[in-house]
C-alpha cells in the first residue's frame, strides 16, 4: 500500500513541473502586451512629470 502511494506521489511530481511550465509560458505570453502598454503608460507619466505643458496644450 505504501509503495503504491509513493508511486502516485512520484508521478504527480513528474507531471507537475510540465503543467507549471506551460501555465508560466501562457502567463508570459499574456503579460507581454501588458508590459508594452505599461511602458507606454510609464513614459506618458514621465512626460507628465517633466513636461506638464505638453498635456495642457
WOZI-V107124 format. One record per backbone hydrogen bond with DSSP energy under -1.0 kcal/mol. NH is the residue of the N-H (numbers start at 0). CO is the residue of the C=O. If there is no record, write none. Layout:
# WOZI-V107124
((NH | CO) (NH | CO))
This chain:
# WOZI-V107124
((4 | 0) (5 | 1) (6 | 2) (7 | 3) (8 | 4) (9 | 5) (10 | 6) (11 | 7) (12 | 8) (13 | 9) (14 | 10) (15 | 11) (18 | 14) (19 | 15) (20 | 16) (21 | 17) (22 | 18) (23 | 19) (24 | 20) (25 | 21) (26 | 22) (27 | 23) (28 | 24) (29 | 25) (30 | 26) (31 | 27) (34 | 30) (35 | 31) (36 | 32) (37 | 33) (38 | 34) (39 | 35) (40 | 36) (41 | 37) (42 | 38) (43 | 39) (44 | 40) (45 | 41) (46 | 42) (47 | 43) (48 | 44) (49 | 45) (50 | 46) (53 | 50) (55 | 51))
